[in-house]
């Protein structure tokens, strides 16, 4: 096993494609004024990690309609205009603007997260370990739904911080410089 490298490649770009069958994107939000935690996940998402001539980049696309907390009525409300507004904004997207190798398999990521039609800057640390043609990335961060103009629920029952956990497996795909453009 080795860590990823944050150097500009001398050969063709290396492109890792997310394997959704072996990956998870989950969240936890405190509600009922902090007395209860609602756990959920997104069931459909896609993404990639690429090291190209301009350095590393990360992309993640989540199908907002695939939000699943295990409670149909709550899920419908979370998909509504009070929260994710999935009819007008069916995707949650993250695009990195900078990825720095901190050593020992740790990376620092900066980028923009877009949800419900609002984009906000986001920074987080992650571990990224390469194992042959596979890249395993794990991270957790805290996101404030108010930055996306989302509701705090009836009577301000939802706490302002949502924890997001991601554990993704990516498979390597090498491509020529012509195909990568």
Secondary structure as GFF3:
##gff-version 3
##sequence-region A 1 181
A	DSSP	beta_strand	2	3	.	.	.	ID=ss1
A	DSSP	beta_strand	14	18	.	.	.	ID=ss2
A	DSSP	three_ten_helix	20	22	.	.	.	ID=ss3
A	DSSP	beta_strand	24	31	.	.	.	ID=ss4
A	DSSP	three_ten_helix	32	34	.	.	.	ID=ss5
A	DSSP	beta_strand	36	42	.	.	.	ID=ss6
A	DSSP	beta_strand	45	52	.	.	.	ID=ss7
A	DSSP	beta_strand	55	63	.	.	.	ID=ss8
A	DSSP	three_ten_helix	64	66	.	.	.	ID=ss9
A	DSSP	beta_strand	67	68	.	.	.	ID=ss10
A	DSSP	alpha_helix	72	79	.	.	.	ID=ss11
A	DSSP	beta_strand	91	103	.	.	.	ID=ss12
A	DSSP	beta_strand	106	115	.	.	.	ID=ss13
A	DSSP	beta_strand	118	131	.	.	.	ID=ss14
A	DSSP	beta_strand	134	144	.	.	.	ID=ss15
A	DSSP	three_ten_helix	145	148	.	.	.	ID=ss16
A	DSSP	three_ten_helix	154	156	.	.	.	ID=ss17
A	DSSP	beta_strand	161	174	.	.	.	ID=ss18
A	DSSP	alpha_helix	177	180	.	.	.	ID=ss19
###
